[in-house]
Amino acid sequence: MTVKDQLIQEIDEAPEFLLEEVLNFFLFLKLRLSQRAKSGDAPEAPQPGKMPAFLQKTQEISQQISREEWATVPNDLSKNLDHYLYGAPKAES
């Protein structure tokens, strides 16, 4: 299975709030890479089959959490993190 296939499988199984966060992160990375390319400071290409260390750690942590536990995460967590952490008023949808 290719990395792209794995990513598509994970996307199919992920809750909507997580997809929003991943999309925002991906767009941020894409913008940052294009800015670096324009300035001539582009990072070297990753080696095929080797995942960056921070992604490996993220994957290790996420694999320790059961699907049942992920199901308990609120759908609006990304929008209302301060509410769930500190009791701040919820943001309007």
N, CA, C and O atoms as CSV, one atom per row, in Angstrom:
chain,resi,resn,atom,element,x,y,z
A,1,MET,N,N,0.848,-1.182,0.000
A,1,MET,CA,C,0.000,0.000,0.000
A,1,MET,C,C,0.893,1.245,0.000
A,1,MET,O,O,1.829,1.341,0.794
A,2,THR,N,N,0.607,2.174,-0.873
A,2,THR,CA,C,1.401,3.394,-0.963
A,2,THR,C,C,1.017,4.364,0.156
A,2,THR,O,O,-0.007,4.196,0.817
A,3,VAL,N,N,1.839,5.354,0.347
A,3,VAL,CA,C,1.554,6.386,1.347
A,3,VAL,C,C,0.232,7.076,1.010
A,3,VAL,O,O,-0.574,7.362,1.895
A,4,LYS,N,N,0.021,7.339,-0.280
A,4,LYS,CA,C,-1.217,7.991,-0.709
A,4,LYS,C,C,-2.426,7.115,-0.371
A,4,LYS,O,O,-3.447,7.620,0.097
A,5,ASP,N,N,-2.313,5.810,-0.608
A,5,ASP,CA,C,-3.410,4.894,-0.270
A,5,ASP,C,C,-3.684,4.896,1.223
A,5,ASP,O,O,-4.840,4.906,1.647
A,6,GLN,N,N,-2.617,4.884,2.025
A,6,GLN,CA,C,-2.774,4.923,3.477
A,6,GLN,C,C,-3.463,6.208,3.919
A,6,GLN,O,O,-4.351,6.193,4.771
A,7,LEU,N,N,-3.038,7.313,3.327
A,7,LEU,CA,C,-3.620,8.603,3.670
A,7,LEU,C,C,-5.102,8.637,3.330
A,7,LEU,O,O,-5.912,9.113,4.125
A,8,ILE,N,N,-5.458,8.140,2.166
A,8,ILE,CA,C,-6.866,8.109,1.762
A,8,ILE,C,C,-7.678,7.238,2.711
A,8,ILE,O,O,-8.803,7.588,3.067
A,9,GLN,N,N,-7.119,6.111,3.121
A,9,GLN,CA,C,-7.814,5.231,4.070
A,9,GLN,C,C,-8.034,5.946,5.400
A,9,GLN,O,O,-9.122,5.877,5.972
A,10,GLU,N,N,-7.009,6.629,5.889
A,10,GLU,CA,C,-7.147,7.365,7.149
A,10,GLU,C,C,-8.167,8.490,7.024
A,10,GLU,O,O,-8.943,8.729,7.949
A,11,ILE,N,N,-8.172,9.172,5.905
A,11,ILE,CA,C,-9.132,10.254,5.676
A,11,ILE,C,C,-10.553,9.715,5.704
A,11,ILE,O,O,-11.445,10.338,6.280
A,12,ASP,N,N,-10.766,8.562,5.087
A,12,ASP,CA,C,-12.098,7.949,5.063
A,12,ASP,C,C,-12.595,7.616,6.459
A,12,ASP,O,O,-13.802,7.619,6.700
A,13,GLU,N,N,-11.684,7.331,7.383
A,13,GLU,CA,C,-12.064,6.905,8.730
A,13,GLU,C,C,-12.037,8.034,9.761
A,13,GLU,O,O,-12.509,7.851,10.883
A,14,ALA,N,N,-11.498,9.184,9.401
A,14,ALA,CA,C,-11.300,10.263,10.371
A,14,ALA,C,C,-12.563,11.083,10.584
A,14,ALA,O,O,-13.361,11.248,9.661
A,15,PRO,N,N,-12.752,11.605,11.810
A,15,PRO,CA,C,-13.884,12.500,12.060
A,15,PRO,C,C,-13.679,13.853,11.367
A,15,PRO,O,O,-12.548,14.248,11.084
A,16,GLU,N,N,-14.759,14.541,11.103
A,16,GLU,CA,C,-14.730,15.794,10.337
A,16,GLU,C,C,-13.828,16.858,10.967
A,16,GLU,O,O,-13.096,17.544,10.254
A,17,PHE,N,N,-13.872,17.003,12.287
A,17,PHE,CA,C,-13.055,18.044,12.927
A,17,PHE,C,C,-11.566,17.790,12.685
A,17,PHE,O,O,-10.789,18.729,12.510
A,18,LEU,N,N,-11.180,16.521,12.677
A,18,LEU,CA,C,-9.787,16.192,12.443
A,18,LEU,C,C,-9.396,16.479,10.995
A,18,LEU,O,O,-8.282,16.929,10.726
A,19,LEU,N,N,-10.304,16.218,10.078
A,19,LEU,CA,C,-10.041,16.523,8.673
A,19,LEU,C,C,-9.832,18.013,8.460
A,19,LEU,O,O,-8.979,18.413,7.668
A,20,GLU,N,N,-10.606,18.840,9.163
A,20,GLU,CA,C,-10.433,20.294,9.058
A,20,GLU,C,C,-9.038,20.703,9.521
A,20,GLU,O,O,-8.381,21.526,8.883
A,21,GLU,N,N,-8.593,20.130,10.627
A,21,GLU,CA,C,-7.268,20.463,11.155
A,21,GLU,C,C,-6.165,20.004,10.202
A,21,GLU,O,O,-5.205,20.735,9.959
A,22,VAL,N,N,-6.306,18.802,9.668
A,22,VAL,CA,C,-5.299,18.273,8.742
A,22,VAL,C,C,-5.245,19.122,7.478
A,22,VAL,O,O,-4.161,19.429,6.982
A,23,LEU,N,N,-6.413,19.505,6.954
A,23,LEU,CA,C,-6.444,20.348,5.759
A,23,LEU,C,C,-5.760,21.682,6.012
A,23,LEU,O,O,-4.965,22.137,5.190
A,24,ASN,N,N,-6.060,22.309,7.139
A,24,ASN,CA,C,-5.417,23.586,7.462
A,24,ASN,C,C,-3.901,23.431,7.558
A,24,ASN,O,O,-3.151,24.277,7.071
A,25,PHE,N,N,-3.463,22.358,8.181
A,25,PHE,CA,C,-2.031,22.110,8.319
A,25,PHE,C,C,-1.392,21.864,6.957
A,25,PHE,O,O,-0.317,22.394,6.673
A,26,PHE,N,N,-2.034,21.075,6.125
A,26,PHE,CA,C,-1.518,20.766,4.791
A,26,PHE,C,C,-1.401,22.044,3.953
A,26,PHE,O,O,-0.389,22.264,3.288
A,27,LEU,N,N,-2.436,22.880,3.989
A,27,LEU,CA,C,-2.399,24.130,3.214
A,27,LEU,C,C,-1.298,25.053,3.721
A,27,LEU,O,O,-0.636,25.727,2.931
A,28,PHE,N,N,-1.100,25.085,5.041
A,28,PHE,CA,C,-0.019,25.874,5.623
A,28,PHE,C,C,1.337,25.382,5.112
A,28,PHE,O,O,2.177,26.186,4.704
A,29,LEU,N,N,1.551,24.063,5.133
A,29,LEU,CA,C,2.811,23.503,4.645
A,29,LEU,C,C,3.031,23.803,3.164
A,29,LEU,O,O,4.140,24.131,2.741
A,30,LYS,N,N,1.967,23.686,2.393
A,30,LYS,CA,C,2.057,23.937,0.953
A,30,LYS,C,C,2.460,25.396,0.691
A,30,LYS,O,O,3.320,25.668,-0.148
A,31,LEU,N,N,1.838,26.316,1.408
A,31,LEU,CA,C,2.172,27.728,1.267
A,31,LEU,C,C,3.618,27.989,1.675
A,31,LEU,O,O,4.346,28.710,0.992
A,32,ARG,N,N,4.020,27.403,2.781
A,32,ARG,CA,C,5.375,27.607,3.277
A,32,ARG,C,C,6.417,27.061,2.304
A,32,ARG,O,O,7.449,27.694,2.079
A,33,LEU,N,N,6.150,25.885,1.725
A,33,LEU,CA,C,7.085,25.325,0.753
A,33,LEU,C,C,7.176,26.185,-0.499
A,33,LEU,O,O,8.260,26.359,-1.056
A,34,SER,N,N,6.039,26.728,-0.948
A,34,SER,CA,C,6.086,27.576,-2.142
A,34,SER,C,C,6.849,28.864,-1.859
A,34,SER,O,O,7.554,29.367,-2.733
A,35,GLN,N,N,6.716,29.403,-0.651
A,35,GLN,CA,C,7.466,30.609,-0.284
A,35,GLN,C,C,8.968,30.319,-0.226
A,35,GLN,O,O,9.782,31.141,-0.648
A,36,ARG,N,N,9.323,29.155,0.293
A,36,ARG,CA,C,10.745,28.778,0.348
A,36,ARG,C,C,11.303,28.561,-1.050
A,36,ARG,O,O,12.439,28.940,-1.336
A,37,ALA,N,N,10.507,27.954,-1.917
A,37,ALA,CA,C,10.967,27.713,-3.287
A,37,ALA,C,C,11.238,29.031,-4.000
A,37,ALA,O,O,12.213,29.153,-4.742
A,38,LYS,N,N,10.373,30.017,-3.772
A,38,LYS,CA,C,10.563,31.328,-4.398
A,38,LYS,C,C,11.818,32.021,-3.881
A,38,LYS,O,O,12.487,32.744,-4.619
A,39,SER,N,N,12.132,31.796,-2.602
A,39,SER,CA,C,13.299,32.451,-2.020
A,39,SER,C,C,14.580,31.653,-2.248
A,39,SER,O,O,15.665,32.103,-1.880
A,40,GLY,N,N,14.459,30.467,-2.854
A,40,GLY,CA,C,15.631,29.635,-3.105
A,40,GLY,C,C,16.082,28.855,-1.897
A,40,GLY,O,O,17.180,28.298,-1.894
A,41,ASP,N,N,15.253,28.804,-0.864
A,41,ASP,CA,C,15.590,28.117,0.382
A,41,ASP,C,C,14.739,26.862,0.560
A,41,ASP,O,O,14.300,26.560,1.670
A,42,ALA,N,N,14.507,26.133,-0.528
A,42,ALA,CA,C,13.653,24.938,-0.460
A,42,ALA,C,C,14.357,23.819,0.286
A,42,ALA,O,O,15.559,23.618,0.110
A,43,PRO,N,N,13.615,23.078,1.129
A,43,PRO,CA,C,14.230,21.966,1.860
A,43,PRO,C,C,14.549,20.819,0.903
A,43,PRO,O,O,13.945,20.703,-0.164
A,44,GLU,N,N,15.498,19.978,1.292
A,44,GLU,CA,C,15.819,18.836,0.433
A,44,GLU,C,C,14.672,17.837,0.477
A,44,GLU,O,O,13.972,17.722,1.483
A,45,ALA,N,N,14.489,17.123,-0.614
A,45,ALA,CA,C,13.393,16.162,-0.729
A,45,ALA,C,C,13.603,15.014,0.242
A,45,ALA,O,O,14.728,14.544,0.410
A,46,PRO,N,N,12.516,14.546,0.896
A,46,PRO,CA,C,12.656,13.419,1.817
A,46,PRO,C,C,12.982,12.145,1.048
A,46,PRO,O,O,12.638,12.000,-0.125
A,47,GLN,N,N,13.644,11.239,1.727
A,47,GLN,CA,C,13.968,9.966,1.104
A,47,GLN,C,C,12.702,9.128,0.993
A,47,GLN,O,O,11.894,9.106,1.921
A,48,PRO,N,N,12.518,8.433,-0.140
A,48,PRO,CA,C,11.326,7.603,-0.304
A,48,PRO,C,C,11.242,6.540,0.782
A,48,PRO,O,O,12.237,5.899,1.120
A,49,GLY,N,N,10.034,6.363,1.326
A,49,GLY,CA,C,9.809,5.336,2.337
A,49,GLY,C,C,10.215,5.722,3.739
A,49,GLY,O,O,9.992,4.951,4.672
A,50,LYS,N,N,10.808,6.901,3.923
A,50,LYS,CA,C,11.235,7.334,5.251
A,50,LYS,C,C,10.359,8.492,5.709
A,50,LYS,O,O,10.291,9.534,5.058
A,51,MET,N,N,9.701,8.294,6.824
A,51,MET,CA,C,8.800,9.299,7.360
A,51,MET,C,C,9.580,10.210,8.306
A,51,MET,O,O,10.394,9.725,9.091
A,52,PRO,N,N,9.342,11.534,8.244
A,52,PRO,CA,C,10.007,12.429,9.190
A,52,PRO,C,C,9.720,12.028,10.640
A,52,PRO,O,O,8.656,11.486,10.938
A,53,ALA,N,N,10.662,12.295,11.530
A,53,ALA,CA,C,10.567,11.853,12.924
A,53,ALA,C,C,9.295,12.348,13.615
A,53,ALA,O,O,8.665,11.593,14.356
A,54,PHE,N,N,8.911,13.608,13.384
A,54,PHE,CA,C,7.725,14.125,14.073
A,54,PHE,C,C,6.464,13.413,13.609
A,54,PHE,O,O,5.531,13.235,14.392
A,55,LEU,N,N,6.426,12.999,12.327
A,55,LEU,CA,C,5.265,12.248,11.853
A,55,LEU,C,C,5.265,10.833,12.409
A,55,LEU,O,O,4.203,10.283,12.699
A,56,GLN,N,N,6.438,10.239,12.560
A,56,GLN,CA,C,6.522,8.913,13.173
A,56,GLN,C,C,5.995,8.954,14.595
A,56,GLN,O,O,5.236,8.077,15.007
A,57,LYS,N,N,6.396,9.969,15.343
A,57,LYS,CA,C,5.951,10.101,16.735
A,57,LYS,C,C,4.443,10.329,16.796
A,57,LYS,O,O,3.759,9.754,17.643
A,58,THR,N,N,3.926,11.167,15.899
A,58,THR,CA,C,2.490,11.414,15.841
A,58,THR,C,C,1.748,10.121,15.547
A,58,THR,O,O,0.722,9.838,16.167
A,59,GLN,N,N,2.252,9.345,14.619
A,59,GLN,CA,C,1.619,8.075,14.267
A,59,GLN,C,C,1.652,7.112,15.457
A,59,GLN,O,O,0.656,6.444,15.736
A,60,GLU,N,N,2.773,7.036,16.151
A,60,GLU,CA,C,2.886,6.165,17.319
A,60,GLU,C,C,1.864,6.536,18.384
A,60,GLU,O,O,1.212,5.664,18.958
A,61,ILE,N,N,1.728,7.816,18.643
A,61,ILE,CA,C,0.781,8.279,19.655
A,61,ILE,C,C,-0.651,7.986,19.231
A,61,ILE,O,O,-1.445,7.496,20.033
A,62,SER,N,N,-0.990,8.281,17.977
A,62,SER,CA,C,-2.368,8.070,17.520
A,62,SER,C,C,-2.743,6.591,17.499
A,62,SER,O,O,-3.913,6.253,17.676
A,63,GLN,N,N,-1.774,5.706,17.286
A,63,GLN,CA,C,-2.056,4.276,17.288
A,63,GLN,C,C,-2.345,3.739,18.687
A,63,GLN,O,O,-2.919,2.659,18.827
A,64,GLN,N,N,-1.961,4.468,19.707
A,64,GLN,CA,C,-2.203,4.045,21.081
A,64,GLN,C,C,-3.624,4.366,21.535
A,64,GLN,O,O,-4.057,3.921,22.598
A,65,ILE,N,N,-4.341,5.135,20.732
A,65,ILE,CA,C,-5.701,5.548,21.087
A,65,ILE,C,C,-6.698,4.692,20.318
A,65,ILE,O,O,-6.628,4.589,19.093
A,66,SER,N,N,-7.621,4.084,21.042
A,66,SER,CA,C,-8.600,3.196,20.409
A,66,SER,C,C,-9.628,4.011,19.615
A,66,SER,O,O,-9.811,5.205,19.851
A,67,ARG,N,N,-10.288,3.342,18.675
A,67,ARG,CA,C,-11.344,3.985,17.880
A,67,ARG,C,C,-12.488,4.448,18.790
A,67,ARG,O,O,-13.100,5.489,18.554
A,68,GLU,N,N,-12.762,3.663,19.825
A,68,GLU,CA,C,-13.825,4.040,20.767
A,68,GLU,C,C,-13.489,5.349,21.474
A,68,GLU,O,O,-14.358,6.194,21.689
A,69,GLU,N,N,-12.223,5.502,21.830
A,69,GLU,CA,C,-11.786,6.735,22.491
A,69,GLU,C,C,-11.862,7.919,21.536
A,69,GLU,O,O,-12.305,8.999,21.927
A,70,TRP,N,N,-11.425,7.727,20.264
A,70,TRP,CA,C,-11.522,8.802,19.269
A,70,TRP,C,C,-12.980,9.228,19.100
A,70,TRP,O,O,-13.267,10.405,18.881
A,71,ALA,N,N,-13.900,8.265,19.203
A,71,ALA,CA,C,-15.323,8.565,19.014
A,71,ALA,C,C,-15.860,9.479,20.108
A,71,ALA,O,O,-16.890,10.125,19.915
A,72,THR,N,N,-15.186,9.545,21.252
A,72,THR,CA,C,-15.652,10.402,22.350
A,72,THR,C,C,-15.182,11.852,22.207
A,72,THR,O,O,-15.638,12.729,22.939
A,73,VAL,N,N,-14.277,12.098,21.270
A,73,VAL,CA,C,-13.767,13.459,21.066
A,73,VAL,C,C,-14.864,14.307,20.422
A,73,VAL,O,O,-15.425,13.904,19.403
A,74,PRO,N,N,-15.180,15.468,20.990
A,74,PRO,CA,C,-16.242,16.309,20.427
A,74,PRO,C,C,-15.943,16.741,18.994
A,74,PRO,O,O,-14.790,16.996,18.644
A,75,ASN,N,N,-16.978,16.821,18.174
A,75,ASN,CA,C,-16.821,17.217,16.772
A,75,ASN,C,C,-16.343,18.657,16.615
A,75,ASN,O,O,-15.741,19.006,15.599
A,76,ASP,N,N,-16.607,19.484,17.606
A,76,ASP,CA,C,-16.225,20.892,17.505
A,76,ASP,C,C,-14.975,21.218,18.333
A,76,ASP,O,O,-14.761,22.370,18.709
A,77,LEU,N,N,-14.168,20.220,18.610
A,77,LEU,CA,C,-13.005,20.424,19.471
A,77,LEU,C,C,-12.061,21.501,18.944
A,77,LEU,O,O,-11.568,22.322,19.718
A,78,SER,N,N,-11.807,21.507,17.645
A,78,SER,CA,C,-10.859,22.488,17.110
A,78,SER,C,C,-11.376,23.914,17.259
A,78,SER,O,O,-10.593,24.841,17.465
A,79,LYS,N,N,-12.697,24.091,17.157
A,79,LYS,CA,C,-13.280,25.430,17.282
A,79,LYS,C,C,-13.442,25.845,18.736
A,79,LYS,O,O,-13.394,27.034,19.051
A,80,ASN,N,N,-13.633,24.876,19.622
A,80,ASN,CA,C,-13.953,25.181,21.017
A,80,ASN,C,C,-12.954,24.589,22.000
A,80,ASN,O,O,-13.331,24.172,23.095
A,81,LEU,N,N,-11.694,24.549,21.620
A,81,LEU,CA,C,-10.676,23.974,22.486
A,81,LEU,C,C,-10.637,24.665,23.846
A,81,LEU,O,O,-10.550,24.000,24.878
A,82,ASP,N,N,-10.700,25.999,23.853
A,82,ASP,CA,C,-10.676,26.733,25.121
A,82,ASP,C,C,-11.877,26.382,25.994
A,82,ASP,O,O,-11.765,26.366,27.220
A,83,HIS,N,N,-13.009,26.103,25.386
A,83,HIS,CA,C,-14.196,25.697,26.146
A,83,HIS,C,C,-13.934,24.363,26.847
A,83,HIS,O,O,-14.205,24.216,28.039
A,84,TYR,N,N,-13.408,23.400,26.101
A,84,TYR,CA,C,-13.196,22.079,26.668
A,84,TYR,C,C,-12.023,22.035,27.646
A,84,TYR,O,O,-12.036,21.225,28.572
A,85,LEU,N,N,-11.020,22.878,27.466
A,85,LEU,CA,C,-9.885,22.896,28.368
A,85,LEU,C,C,-10.107,23.780,29.594
A,85,LEU,O,O,-9.767,23.404,30.716
A,86,TYR,N,N,-10.692,24.977,29.358
A,86,TYR,CA,C,-10.746,25.973,30.421
A,86,TYR,C,C,-12.148,26.447,30.786
A,86,TYR,O,O,-12.305,27.260,31.697
A,87,GLY,N,N,-13.173,25.950,30.086
A,87,GLY,CA,C,-14.541,26.347,30.400
A,87,GLY,C,C,-14.959,27.665,29.780
A,87,GLY,O,O,-15.976,28.233,30.176
A,88,ALA,N,N,-14.200,28.163,28.819
A,88,ALA,CA,C,-14.580,29.416,28.141
A,88,ALA,C,C,-15.908,29.202,27.382
A,88,ALA,O,O,-16.263,28.065,27.073
A,89,PRO,N,N,-16.627,30.273,27.089
A,89,PRO,CA,C,-17.864,30.114,26.306
A,89,PRO,C,C,-17.578,29.488,24.953
A,89,PRO,O,O,-16.535,29.728,24.344
A,90,LYS,N,N,-18.537,28.670,24.492
A,90,LYS,CA,C,-18.392,28.032,23.189
A,90,LYS,C,C,-18.502,29.064,22.071
A,90,LYS,O,O,-19.254,30.034,22.172
A,91,ALA,N,N,-17.736,28.835,21.003
A,91,ALA,CA,C,-17.795,29.689,19.819
A,91,ALA,C,C,-19.044,29.350,19.035
A,91,ALA,O,O,-19.479,28.199,19.017
A,92,GLU,N,N,-19.616,30.341,18.392
A,92,GLU,CA,C,-20.779,30.127,17.551
A,92,GLU,C,C,-20.375,29.365,16.307
A,92,GLU,O,O,-19.280,29.570,15.783
A,93,SER,N,N,-21.239,28.493,15.828
A,93,SER,CA,C,-20.919,27.706,14.627
A,93,SER,C,C,-21.169,28.474,13.369
A,93,SER,O,O,-20.950,27.955,12.275
